[in-house]
Amino acid sequence: MLLWLALAVLSALACPSSGLPNGAPTSVCDTMLPFHGGGIPPLTTKTPFLVTPQSTVIGSGQTLKLDIESFPANIVFKGYMIQARQANPPNAVVGQFISTDEAAIKLIDCQGKEDTATHTSTSPKQELTLEWTAPEDFVGDVIFNATIAQDYDKFWVGIPSERVRVVASSTTVSPGGSGPTKRLTTTTTVPPYKPKATAAPIAADPIYTGCGQNKGCFGFPEGCVDSVNCRAVVTIAVLGSRYVFEMKSAYNRPAYVAFGLSDDAKMGDDSVIECVPEQGTVNAYASWTSVGPYGSTRLGVPQNIFQVLEKSYNDGAIYCKLERDAVSTVKGQKFDLLNDKFHLLLAAGSSVESTNVNYHDIGRHVSGSPQSLAEVGPVQGSSKLLLRLHGAFMITAWIGTASLGILLARYFRQTWVGSQMCGKDQWFAWHRFLMVLTWALTVAGVVVIFIEIGGWSQVRNPHAILGVVTTVLCFLQPLGAFFRPHPGSSKRPIFNWLHWLGGNLAHVIAIVAIFFAVQLQKAELPEWMDFILVAFVAFHVFMHLIFSIFSWIQIGGCVSERRSGQRVTSFPMADMTPSRNSMSSSERKQDAAFSGFRKSMLFLYILIVLGLVIAMVVIVVLAPIEAAYNSIKEQIMN
């Protein structure tokens, strides 16, 4: 990390990453700018470090404690330099520091004796408490300014603290204790001390500054640029013939963030630049994507088509800023940023290898249309209509219509006996209608997702395989029903068992496939959708249990004692053998016992399942639901 270097030492050691381990020299007292590597510039991104005085008021001649710490916590630094300067011109360095820890604090003379503190070694530090004494004859406001370095090429200059007011010594101000965490107290009428958590609020990420005004911004999930909360984001600024890109991802501690230029909206034959954290810093690489199988590689790709301007890796957040050549040739393909239009590709993932990045499991987004990089304005992502339709069709089919159709076939064979629809029993007519609708929605869902993906999914998730199995079973069910044997045939029991097994197996596999769909980053579904699915499964099983209990009561004879001669056929497996099908005409003229209860429970089931289906379809269509909620909220507020 940060090593304060003098040019003479650099020349002597001939090593750009070594430096003086004993703090900043007096030659940088005025600028507080370390001379690194012949002039590495300081970072202008948001610093993760805070300089926090433990009081905002102090008496002249009294001592104040202040903390150097990181926010978020656990980010270490190795070098620092700090001064107290007058808040108003001439901005002179004032006061004197006290060396309370000779192993971590070194005092140097800049404009006065021991008026500046710096490090003594480059050992990692997570936080540091310093003590500063105000001048005896000084009254006014001071601001502590610090240079803090996380690494040799990663440092921030001029990090300010809050203003501290130094009052006349005639005003009594007591230190309030010697513990490192106790705050100074005062008898003067001043605003109360603000807690450290609110003393230095974190500003919005500067990477979003100027989006839509002087640079184009593109991120995912959709709408995240407006809400300033992207899992990954890339910005494009065109300065004459210079093309400057910024990339950042901090979601789920990514292993890389990458940006590519493509002739189409599909992955393959694309020029990509990756930013990858390695050994505490961020390295950038040019790579190339391929199809059949999908992947990326740096082999054979020129690495001189860009120059890195800035880079940082703080608390799992990858940031890099680079300039790409306006015209370059990669793998025999010319990329002319001045005259050509491109689809923008953005991806982030959790694993890399030595010569390539792995699957973009954190997220991937593609611009909807090719555009000139010089165009400033919002960059729209590609349409996800087909993806949303696939999810809506499958949820409606397997959470809604299939669940209801299976329930009717199992428990309502002798309900609404005196009423028919299209010449068929009510239960059969509705069962057939619901299952045909399930089949149609499933076919439509499969067609639109294959059009969307353009082939077989490359995602390492069993959702696609389970979906194909469900679709095959869904096709076999109506074919088997069309060729089913006559009710009196000896093969009818075999059909009954196979039809029951195939339908229930398809239903179970479909529900499991929907659970796996929640994990797909492309679906952009919230993790809490699993709770809605669990609620459906629990309710569906509960209703089966209730219906089955009453069927068992009937089969056990509790009802038959009151209704002698009536055969009940609502037990789930009652139709599996021919002996169960031999009912007299009188038995078919009246509903089985508890029909009123079954109808009431069916009505409740339809209401709740309908509500769950509507909720899940809305979540799928509006995904990512957080971005949609924020967008609607902003529209309402405006």
N, C-alpha and C positions, 0 to 999 in steps of 0.2 A: 504493500500500500504506500501511502504518501511518504516520500523521502525528500527532504529539502536539500536541493543540490545546488552547488555553485558550478559555474562553467569550468573552472579550473579542475575541480575534482572529476567532472565528467570526462574531460580530456585525459586526465591522468589514468583513470580507471578504464576508459574506453568501453564503458558498459552503460547503456541508456537506462537501465532499470535499477541502478544502484545510486546511493546518495548519502548525504550526511545524516546520521542517525540521531544527532543531538540537537535537533530543532532548527528553527528558521534563523538566518543570519540577519544582522542589523541592516544589511544593504536593501532589504525589502520592507523596511519599516513603513515607508510612505505608501507604497502600492499594495502591500500585503500579497503580492503576486509571486508565487514560487517560480523559479526559473528551471523548468523541467524539460529535458530532452531538446534543448536548444530553443524552447519557446512553445511548449504544448499549451494551448489556450484552456482557460477554465471552462467548466460546464455552465451552460445557461439554463439547464432544465431545473425543475423543481428539486430542491435539496431535501433529503430525508432527515437533516439534522436541525436541531433547535438550540438556540442560546436563550436560556430562561432565567432571568433574575428571580431570586426568591422573595423579593419585595420590590414595589414600585416607588417607594419613598425611603430616603436615607438621610441622616443628618451629616453635615460636613464634618470630616474627620472620623466618621464611623465606618464600620466594615460591613460589606454586603457579600452574601454568598450567591453564586450563580452556577447553573448546571449546563453542561454540554451533553446533549443526549440525542437519540434518534427517535423519529416517529414515522412509521411504526418502529417498535422496539427491536432489539437484537441485531441491528446493523452496526458493524464495528467500523472504527476509523483508526488510523495510525499516526496521523499528523494534524497539528492545529497551530494556529496563531491567533491571539485575541488581544484587543485593545478596547479601552473606554475612550470615546471621543465626544467632544461637545456636540450637542444636537444641532446647534446653530453655528454659522461661521464665526471664527476661522476653523472650526472642526478640529481643534487641537487635541492631542492625546493627553488625557488627564488621569490623575490618581495613581495608585501604586498597588500592584498585586502582592500577595503574600504566598510564599512557597510552603504549602502545607503538606506536600508530598514530593520529596526530592526525586523519587523514582519516576514521577510522571509529569512534574512541572518544572520548567526552567524559566527564569526571569531574565529579560534582557532590557537594555536601556535604549529607547528610541528617541523621544523628546525629553524624557525625564528619567529619573532613577527607577528601575524595575517597573516601568509603566506598561510592559508588554509581557505576556506569558506565551510560552510555546512548549512543545513536547521535548522530552529528553531521550526517547527511544521510539522505535517503530513497532513496538509490541502492540497487539490489538487492544482496543479500548471500546467498551460499550457505552460508558458514561463517565463523566468527570465533573467533580465539584471544585470550583475555584473560589478564592476570597479576594476581594478588592476593597481598598480603602480610599474613600473620597478625600480630596484635598481639604485642608483645614480652612482655607479662605475662598472656597468655591461655592457658588450658589447657581443652580440652573439645571438643565436637563442633559443627561448623557445617554448615549446609545452604545452598547457593546457591539463591536464588529469583529467577525471571526472569519478566518480562512480554515476550512476543514477538508481534509483529504481522506478519501476512502481507499484510493489506490494511487499509484504513481501518475497515471494519466487520467485520474478521475477525482477532481477536486473543485470546490466551490469557493469563490472569493467574495468577501463583503457580506456575509450572512448577518443580518441585523437582529438585535433583540428588541424588546419593548423599551420605550423610554423609561428611564429612571430619574426621578426628581430628587435633586440634592438640595435640602433646605438648610437654612441657617443653623449654626450650632446651638443657638439659644433655644431652638425647638427641641424638646427632649424626644429622642428616638432610641429605644432600647433594642439590643440585638435579639433578645428573646430566647436565648439558649444557644448552646454550642453544638447540638446534634446536627448532622448533615441534612436532615429533612425538615427541620423546624424553620418556619418563616419569620422574618423580622416583623415586629409589631411597633406601632407608633402612636403617640398621644395627640398627633395633629389631626385636623379634620381633612381626611383625604379619602378618595374612593377605596373601598376594600380591595385587598389583593385578589386577583382572579386566579383560579386553579390553573395548574400547568396544562391541563387538558384543553382549556379554552384560551390560554394565553396567546398561543400562536396558531390560529386556525390554518388548516392546509388549504391552499388555493386550488382552484380547478386545474386539471392537468393541462399544461401549456401546449401540448401537442394538438389540442382542439382549437387553439386560438387562431383565428383567421379562416376557419373552415367555411367555404362558400363565399368568401370575400376576396382573399388573395391566394387561396390554394384549394385544391380539390381534396376531399376526404372520403374515405371508403372504409367501412368496418362491418363487423357482424357481432351480434344479430342485427337484423334489419331495424333501422331507426335508432341505433345506439349512438350515432354521431350527434343527433339532436339532443339526446339525453346525457351525452358526455359520459357514457358508460359502456364501452365496447370491450368484448373479450379480446379482440385484436383490431387494430386500425392501421391504415396506411394513408399518408398525405402526400400530395404531389404539388410542388411549387415550381413554376417555370420562370426563371430569371434570365430573360434574353434567350440565349442558346443553352443555358444551363438547366438541367433537370434534377431537382433535389427531392429526394424521397425520405420520409420519416416512417419508421415502423415501430409499433409497440404492442406488447401483449403481456398482461399480468394475471390472466385468469388461470387458476389451477396450476401455478408454477410451470409454465410451458418450457419445453426443451428447445423450441425454435419458433420463430415467426417468419413467414416468407411471403414475398410479393412477386407475381409473375405477369407477363404480357403474353396475350394469346390472340390468334386470329379468329378463334371461335369461342364459344362458351363452355367448351369441354376441355378436360385435362388431356395433355398430349402435345408434344412438339411445341413447348412453351419455354420462354427464357425466364428464369427465376433467379431472384437474389434472396438468400437466406441469412438471417441473423441468428447466431447460435451461441449461447453462453458456454465458455470453456475455460476452466481453471480461473474463475473469478472475474473474467472479462468477457467481452462479446466479440466474436469474430464473424465476418461476413464472407459469404461464398456465392459465386455464380454457379447455377446448376441448370439442368435440362430435364424436362419431364418426358416420359415415354408412355406408350399405350401397348397393351397386349404383352405382358401384364403391365398394369399401371405402376409407375414408380418414378423416381428421380435419381439423378447422378451428377456428380461434379467432374467425373472423368471426361477428359476431352473438351472441357468447357473453358474458354479463356477467362482468367481471373483478373484481367486488367481493363475490363469494360466499366469499372466503377471505382470511386475513391471514397473511403470512409471519412466522414467529417466529425461525427460524434458517436459515442457509444457508452452505454452504462448497463449495469445489472444490479439492481437494488431490490432486495427482499423478494426475489422471484420475478421481478418485472424486467422484461427485455426491452431495451430501447436502442435504436441505431438510426443515424442520419447519414445519408450518403448521396453522392452525386454520380449519376450514370451518364455514360457517353451518349451524346445525341444520336449518333449512328454507330452501330456495332454489328458484327456478324458472328452468329453462334450456330454451330453445327450446319454451316452452309446456308443459313437463313439470315437475311438482312432485317435488322430492326431499326427503322428510321423513325425516331420519336418526333422529328420535326414535321414530317409530311404524312405519316400513316396513322391510322386509328387502331386501337387495340381494345380487347376485352381485358378487364382487370381481374386478376386472381389474387385472393388473399387466403392464407391458411396458417394454422398453428397446431402443433402437436406435442405429445408428451415424450417422444423418444427419437433419438438420432443414432446414426452409425458413423463410421469413419469417413465414408465418402458420400453419404446421402442422408436425408431426413426420412423418417418413417411416416406412416399414415397420419393424416391430419385429424386425429380423434378429438381434439379440442374444438375445431370448427373450420369451415371452409365457406367462402362466399365468392360469387362471380358476378361481375357487372352485367346488367341486362342487355346492353348494346355496346358495340365498339365506339370509342370516342377518342378525340384528340386530347392528349395529356395537357395541352395548353388551355383547355376549357376549364374555367373556374366555376364551380357550382356543385350542387349535390350530385353524387354518383349513385344512381339507382342500381340495386341488385337485380339479378335475373328473376323472372317470375317464378313463383313457387305454387302457382294455381294447381297444377297437376299433382304435386306432392300433397297439398292440402286436401284435394278431392279424394285421393287414395285413402288418406287417414279417415276422412269423414265417411266414405263408403264402407270401409271395413268395420269401423265402430258401429255404424248403424246396422250393418248386417249381422255381426256376431255378438254384440252386446244387446242389440234390440231385437230384430226380427227372428233370428235363430233361437235366442233364449225363449222368447214367447212361443214360437212354433213347437219347440220341444216340450215345453210345459203343457200345452194344449193336448198334444198327442199322448202324453203319459197319464194325465189325470182327468181329462174331460171327455172321455169317450162315451160316457153315459150322462151327459149334461146337455140341456136343450134337446132332449130326445124327440120331442114333438115338433121340432122346427128343423127345416132343411134349407140349404142354400145351393142353388143350381143342381138340385136333385141329389145332393150329398148331405151327410150329417154335418151339423154345424162345426164340430171339432175338426172333421177331416177337411172341410172346405177352407176353413181358416188356416189349418196346418199347411195345406198345400199352397195357399196363397203366400203365406209368410216364408215358406222355404223356397218357393220360386223367386220371391223378392230377394231373399238371401243369396241365392245363386246369381241373380242378375247383378246385384251390388258387388259381389265378389269378383265376377268376371270384369265388370267395369273398373274396379279398383286395380286389378292385375294389369289391365290394358294401359291405364293411365300411368302407372308407375314404371312400366317397361318403356313407354314413350319418354317419360321424364329422365330416366337413367340412361336409356339407349343401349341396354344390355343387362348383363348379370351384375348384381351389386358386388363391389370389391370390399365392402365393409366387413370387418371381423366381428360379426354379430349374427346369431342364429335366426334373426328375424326373417330373412329372406327364405331360408330353407324351410322354416316352419310355415311360412306363408304359402310356399309351393305345395307342401304336403296337404295343407288345409284346402287349397284349390283343387287338387286331385281328388280328395275325398268328396268335396262339394260336387264335382262333376259325376262321380260314381253313384251318388245317392239318387238323383232323378233317373239315371239310366237303369239302375236296379229296380226302382219303383215302377218304371214303365214295363219292364219284363217280369214283374212279380207273378208268382204262381197264383192260381185260383185259391180262394180261402179254404176249399175242401181238399186241396192237393196235399200229398204227403211231404212235399218240399216247402210248403208254406212256412212251417216253423223255422226252417233254415234261413229263409228270406227275412223273417221277422227278427231273428237274432242278429243277422248281418246288418240289416237296415238300422236297428237300434244301436249296434256297436259303432257303425260308421258315422252316424249322425252325432252321437255323443263324443266320439273321438275327435271328429272335426271341430266340434264346439270347444272342447278343452284345448286342443292345439292352437286354435285361433286366439283364445284368450291369452295363452302363454306368449304367442307371437306379439300381441298388443303390449304386454308387459315389456318385452324386449325392445319394442319400438320406442318406448320412452327413453331408452338409453342412447338412441341414435342422435348424434349431434346435428344431423341434417334436419331432423324433425323439430328441433328447438323447443321441445316440450319441457315444462317444469318438472322437477323431480317429484313434487308433491302430487302429480297426477297418479302416481302409484297408489296413493291413499284412496283416490276415487275408485280405481280398479279393484283394490282390496275390498272396499265397501260394497261394490257390486257383487263380487264373488261371495262375500259373506251373506249378503241379502239373498242371492240366488240359491245358495245351499240351504239357508234357513227356510225359504219357501218350499223347497223340495222336501225338507224334513217335515214341515207342517202337513203338507199334502200326503206324504207317505204315512205319517202317524195315523191319520184318519182313514187311510186305505187299509192299514193293518187292523184297525179297530173293526172295520166292516168285514174284512176277511175272517177275523177271529170269531165272528158270530154275534158280537154285541148287538148289531143292528138286525141280523137275520132272525134273532129271536122275536123281534117286534114285527119284522116284515118277512114272514115265512114265505119261502118260494122265490124271493127276489134274489137274483144273482148280480153281484156287484162287479163291474169290470173296470173300475178306476185304479186298481192296483197296477203299478208300473209294468209288471211283466204278465199281466192277465191275458194278453193276446198272443203269447208266444207259442202256445200249443193249440191244436184244433179243439181239444176238449174244452178249453176255456171260451171258445167262440160259439158254442152251441147254446144260444139263448132263445127262449120262447118269445113269440111275438108280444106277449103281455109284458115281458120284461123290457122290451124295447119301447114301450109306450109311455114309460114314466122314468123320470130322472132317478139316479141312484141317491141314496141317503146323503145328507149334508150338502146337497147341491147349492142351497142358498149360501152356505158358508164358503163353498168353493168359489162361487161367483163373486162374493165380497172380497175374498183374498186375491182373486184374479184381478179385480178392479184396482186393488191396492198395489199389486205387483206392476200392472201396466203404468200407473201413475209414477211410481218411484223409478222404474227402469227408464221410462220416457224422460224424466227429469235428469237422470244420470247421463243418458245418451246425448241430450241437448247440451248439457254442461261440457261433456268431453268433446263434442263436435265444435263447440264454440272455442274451446282451448286450442284445438288443432288448427282451426281456420285462422285464429288470431295470433298463433304462435309467431314469435315469442311473446307470451301473454304479458310479460312485464313491460316490454317496449310498447305494446299496443295500449296497455293501461296508462302508461306515462303520456303517450300521444293524445289519447282521449282526454286525459286530465288537463293537459296543456290547452287543448282546444276549448274545453269548458271554461277554463280560467281566462282565456283570451276573449 
